[in-house]
Amino acid sequence: MKKNKSFFGYFHLFFNLIFLISSVHSAAFAYQSLKRTPNPTGLFMGSIQYPHQLKNIPTIRIYQGGNKIKVELNKENKKLSYSIPGHRYYPTMHILIAQDIEWIVKEGVIQHLKVAKNAPYKLYEISLTKELTQKENEEEPINHYYWTINSIPLVENGKIPDNAIRVYMDPSHVSSIEGTIAGNEKSSVFELPKIIIEPNIIELVGSETELHNLADKWLLSSIDFDAIHVPIPQEMTQKAKTIITLTT
């Protein structure tokens, strides 16, 4: 009987040792994977740049996934800033500029979003690439991350990519998106390409007053979407606000 107890005791000890080694190996692998992953827990910061000749700039709605993205207005720099969690949708994301968006419902459940048929839009695919380089102020080579930007069409049925940053405005008001530098492996914040509003936006819409009237119209039309989206958690919003204050 004692021998059996001794056998089972050693077996139990051996099993626990194997489990411990396996756990340590898994934790080490997860840590190494996290180190290789760019910006695993930080933020992606984006902005929309209006022409500086405007007296005031309008605010707009931005969504991603099931979240309503908080927009910060910088009156002095004529810029809107926003942020999204950095651990979600990368290394490839999408930025969609559109104002006619519909949801497809099946059995009471929203299946996906789509741009309305024949409605104008601009869709950009942005992908992170990395390059191991050593800059003047760096002690050793580190990975630097850059955006590759491509303008692409939607699929035939107009389905919007699930990870798309959706900016609700007239796509004809957007000139381009610019900025290829995202950050480096030590960055807690990656910078998204900047959305550039047409320099002649006033001529396009007729007046600055009309630009604000259009923005108000888009805000009102997005009320239904507000109902099915939740804000980014407060701690994430506050962190973004602090970073925006420091960088603008």
N, C-alpha and C positions, 0 to 999 in steps of 0.2 A: 504493500500500500504506500509506504514511504517512497519507494522507487517511482511509482506512478505519479505521486504528487510532485516529486522532483522533476520528472520528465515534463509534466504539464507546466511546471513553473519555468523551466528553461525554454520551453516552446513559446510560452507567453512573452517572456523577455525577448526572445529572438524576433517574434512577430512585431513587438513594439519598436525594436531597434530598426527593423526594415522599414516600418512605417515612418519613423523619425527621419531616416536617411532620404526616403522618398519625398517627404514634406520639405526638407531643406533643399533638395535638388529642384523641386517645383518652384519654391520661393525664389531661388537663385535665378532660375530660368525666367520667371515673371519679372524679376528686377532687371535682368539684362534686356528683356524685350521692352520694358518701359524706358530704359536708357536709350534704346535705339529709336524709340518712337518720338517724333518731333512734338513739342508742346503738349505733353499728355494731360496736364491738369490746368493749363493757363487759359488765356483768352485769345480769340481772334477779334481784332479791332478793325472796324470798317468806317468809312466816311463818305459823304456826298458833298461835293464841292460846287457851290453856286457862284456865279459871277460876282466880283467884288463891288460892282456898281449898284447892286441892289441895296435899297435902304433896309429892307427886312426880308428874311427868307422864310418860306412856309415850312411847316413840318409835315411829315408823311407817315404812313404806316409801313412797317416792315415785319415780316413773319418768317419763321423757319420751323419746319416740322410742326409740332403742336404748340409752339411758343409765339407769343407776341413780343417783339423785341423793343426794348425801351430806346427811344431816340433822344439824344442830348443836343440842344441847339447852341451853337457858338455864334453869337451875333457879330462879334468883332471880325472873325475870320470867314464869316458867311459860309459856315459849314455845319452839317449834321453829322453826328457821330453815333455809332452803335457798337455793340459787342455781342458775341455769341460764345458759348462754352468751347474751349479748345480741344476737349477730349472726344468730340462727337464725329463730325463728318469730314474726314480727311484720309488720304492725301488729296483726293479730288472732290471739289465742291462745285456748285452752280450758283450763279446770280441771275435772277430773272427780273426783268423790268416789264411790267404789264399792268393794265387796269381793268381788263375784262376776264375775270377768273371765276370758274364754276367748280362746284364739287359734284362728284359722281357718287350717288347713294345706292346701295343694294341692301335690301331687307333692313332698312333703318340704320345702316352703318355706312359711314363715309369711306369709300374705297380709295379714292385718290382725288387730286385736284387737276384741273385742266384749263388751258387757255381757251376761251370761247372761239368757236369756229370763225375763221377769217378775221379775228381780232389781231391787231398789231402787237408785237412783243420784241424784246431783245433778250437773248439767252447767251450767257457766257459760261464756259467751262474753265475752271481754274484748277491747276494741278501743281502740287508742291514737288520741286526737284531739289536735290541737295548737291553741294559741292564742298569737298574738303579743302579748305584754304586757310592761310594764316595772314591776317591783316596786321597793319603796323602796331596797333595797340593790343595785340594778342600775344600771349607767351608761347602758345603752341597752336598747331593747326586744329581747327574745329569745323564741324559741319555747318555750313551756311545754307539757308533755304530760300528758294526763289520760286515765284509763280510763273507758270506758263499759261498764257491767256488765249483762249480760242472762242470766237463767235460761232455758235452751232445752232441748228434748227431743232425744234421739238420733234418727237416721234409723230407718226401720222395722225394719231387720235388726239394730239395736243396735250398728252399727259405730262405733268410737271414732275421733274425728278424729286424724289422724296426729300433729299437734302438741300434743296434749293433755298437760297435766301431770296424771298419774294418781296420786291419793292413795288408798292402800289402807286404808280404814276404813269403818265403818258410816255411811252418809250421814245417818242420823237423828241422829247425834251432832253434826252441823254445823248451826249456827244460820243463818249467812250468810257472805258474803265482803264485806269493807268496804275502803274506801280508793280514792279516785279520783285522787289526785295521784301521778304516775309520776316526774317529774323535768323537766329542761329540756335544751336542745340542748347544754349544756356538761357535762351529767352523764355520768360514767363508769359510774354505777350507776342503774338504774331500779328503783323499788319496785313489786312486784306487789300487787294487792289481798290483804288479810290474811284468812285462813280463821279464822272465829270458832267455837269449840266451844260447844255449848249451856251456858248458865250453870248449869242444873240437871242436869248430866251424871251426877252421883252418884245422884240420884233416878231417873234413867232406867235406869241399869245395876244399881243396888242398893248398890254400895259402891265405894270407890276400889280395893280389891283386885280386884274383878271387872273394873274398867276395865283394869287392868294384865293380867289374865288374858286378856281379849279381844284386847288389843294383841299379846300373845305368840302367841296363836293366829293372828292375821293375819300376823305375821312368819314363822311356820312355814309357813303356806300359800303364802307368796310365794317360797319357796325355788326352785321351778321357774322363776319369772320371773327370779330372780337369775341363773340359768344362761344366759339369753339376752340379758342386758343387761350393759353394761360401765360401770365408773365414769367420771365426768367426769375429764379429765386432772388430774394432781396440781397443776400450776401454777394451774389455774382454782380448784381446791378451796382451795388455800392463800390465794389472793387473796380468795376469799369469806370464809374464816375470819377474815382480818385485818379486813375491812370489818365483819363481824358483831361482832367484839370492840370496834371503835371506835364502833359505833352502838347498842350495848345496854348 
